């Protein structure tokens, strides 16, 4: 065999774009950027947690000195705010989830193509409206419109704790704030649920229809079970926004600090975010540390809720 034949049979050198390990340079760069992005998110979350914990220490150490009373504590200050935040968010979800699922099903399975695309575009636009606009709309237009409804609820359903008490005008109560929060989270839940419903396998729907199922039976037995995990994820995204909403609640709710279930009464409830926004401008020293401590509580609460949501989604997903 000649020298020319041996040289022709030798392997060609790797291209310049290939690294020594055989991976393309672009793949390596993309891999490092992906890992770095994930680490950056983790470090940012850790930095926020460290900041909140560090700045809350003065309030924790001097918790017996707030408000000039010896029996005042962080627990007494924070728990009513946590109660109001969770109660308003829960009521908002109870209102928004059924409506959002209905709208998502209508867009994905009932509406004509042109109408469904228009409605989907409008829903996406609602998610982009600033919260201060919702606050103005709720405080100026919606609250007066809801006063007759609140009167009827209190008159005929006053035996239910939520509708008991003595509602007074203007109805800047937790119920009004919850209705506005429901309107704010509705486009988020609707948009995510719509995309999940559109991913339902077409063959499964056609099989159900071929077996004699009606359209509603097909949705109940195929579409909704398939989209269960997506609905949970969408609801938790909406809950996250409701928990952290500030301006809309601040502009509507007359603040209070009680554990009352009477959502129609004024001056009974407040949320953590709205309380921080209303007092942070004038707070300093230990008072600011107290507000940061309530922010730490909200941070932990949101983290726990998202962790529970991920666990539910994992359990609701398809089993291998």
C-alpha positions, 0 to 999 in steps of 0.5 A: 500500500502506498503512502498516498493510500494510507494518508487518504484512509486516515481520519479527517481532522475535526472541524474548527467548530468542534471542541476536543470532547466532540461537542459542537461549540454552540452546544457547549455555549448553550449548555453553559448558558442554560446552567448559568441561567438556572443558577442565577434564578436560584441565587436571586431567590436565595438573595431575596430570602437572605435580605428579608431574613436579615432586615427582619432581625431588628423586628424579631429582636424588639418585637415586644416594643412595638406600638408602645405596648408590652404585650404586642408581638409579631404574631399579633401584628402579622396573623390578621394580615395573613388571614386577610390575604389568604381569605381574599385570595381564596374568595377570588379563586372561588369566583374566577376558576369556574368562570375561567374554565367555562371561558376556556372551554368555550374558546377551545371547543365551542366558539367558531374559529374567528370568534375564538381567536378574537376572544383569546386575543381579548383575554390576553389583553386583559392580563396586560392591564395594570393593576392600578387601572383595575383599582380605579375601575373597582373603587369608582365604578364597581363598588357602587354597583355591588352595594345592592347585591351586598344588601340582598346577600346580607338580608337573605343569606345573613345566617351564613358567616361570610354575609353576616354583619352590618355592611355600610356604604361605601362598600370598600370591604373584602368582598369588593377587593375579592371581586376585583382580584377575581377579575385580575386573575381570570385572564391568567387562568383562562389563557393557561387552561385554554392552551391545555384544553387545545392540547387534548389528543384529537383521537381521544375526543373523536373516539368518545364521540364515535362511541355515542358520547355527547359533546359535554360528555366528551369534555367531562370524560376526556378534556377535563381529565386531560387538563386537570394538572394544567387547571391546577397550575393555572389556578396556582399562577392566579393565586400567586398574583392574588396573594401579592397584589398591592395597588388594587387592594390598597385602592379599594379596601378600607383597612382593618386588623381582625379575624372576622369572616364578615366580608361585607363589613368595612374596616375588618381586613387588610392584606400584607402587600397593601399594608406594606405599600400604605406604610412603607413611605413613612416607616423607618428603623424598627417599623420598616423592619416590621414591614419587611418581616411581613414581606418575609411571611408573604414570601414564605407563604407564596413559596409553600403554595407554589411547592404544593401546586407543583406536588399536585401537578406531579401527582395529577400528571400522566403515570408512566 
